[in-house]
Amino acid sequence: MHLPHPYVPPMWRESRIGFELAGLIRSGVWHGEGVADAEGQPVMLISGLFAGDQSMNFMARWLKQTGHRPCRAGIAVNVDCSQRAAERLERRLECLAEESGQKVAIVGQSRGGSFARVLAVRRPELVSGIVTLGSPLKHQLAVHPLVRASILGIGVLGTAGLDGLMRHSCLWGDCCTEYWEHFGRDFPSGVGFVSIYSRSDGIVKWKACLDPAAEHVEVRASHIGMAVNAEVYGAIAASLEGLRTAEALKAANAPRKPAQRRHLRLAA
């Protein structure tokens, strides 16, 4: 993987997260205004780089109170090898689909959106669609130099043998060959794909979020604040409703299996 040209967005934009959270709590969308009852739609939440399930707590709470069935990814800190992490997420996806009896929608923030894309490519029969939040899908390292330096630093520790950390071979070696091969594949038809991005993102180059296979939705948000931003929640609600509608149409148009005739043997 080659390094993109240096990108230095004003990181001070990320200091707005407190205002974004306050705005979310006061918003109508937080209280369910304009959000259709999801009737148990399963949604897997995948956190961003250096974050874990706790960073998606507000979103999980909101999804639950609006009728969705949120499922966390089981990630304490999202810094592990991409291949290992994707394999664990795939097993979790299988369990959620089996338990719910439905295809699963995936909402992934930043690096979590990259995992969501790989899962959709690997298991399109289990995924109704994905919604990515500030995910640099066109290039994983199109991020602020400080963040990039942190990634490389984690890679040094992982290469030195610390468990649970990505290694330099995850990006430039043969460690995650299968993961990157799936990441680069064409997105499967019939699976929804919405990429939510912000031009005021203080960490990720917003143009890197514009995956050609996705529907692009622009919001006003910081990068970290996408997990607690009212405008983002409104976009997520609309995207998830669109996925439910698409699945309902598929079910309605699916050819019905002919009823099997039962041949009764009459007693003599």
Salt bridges, closest charged atoms under 4 A:
ASP80 OD1 - ARG84 NH2 2.45
ASP80 OD2 - ARG88 NH2 2.77
GLU90 OE1 - ARG122 NH1 3.23
GLU90 OE2 - ARG123 NH1 3.24
GLU94 OE2 - ARG123 NH1 2.40
GLU99 OE1 - ARG69 NH2 3.62
GLU125 OE2 - ARG123 NE 2.64
GLU181 OE1 - HIS182 NE2 3.72
GLU181 OE2 - ARG185 NE 2.84
ASP201 OD2 - HIS223 ND1 2.82
ASP211 OD2 - ARG117 NE 2.82
GLU218 OE2 - ARG199 NE 2.98
GLU231 OE1 - ARG220 NE 3.31
GLU247 OE2 - LYS250 NZ 3.10
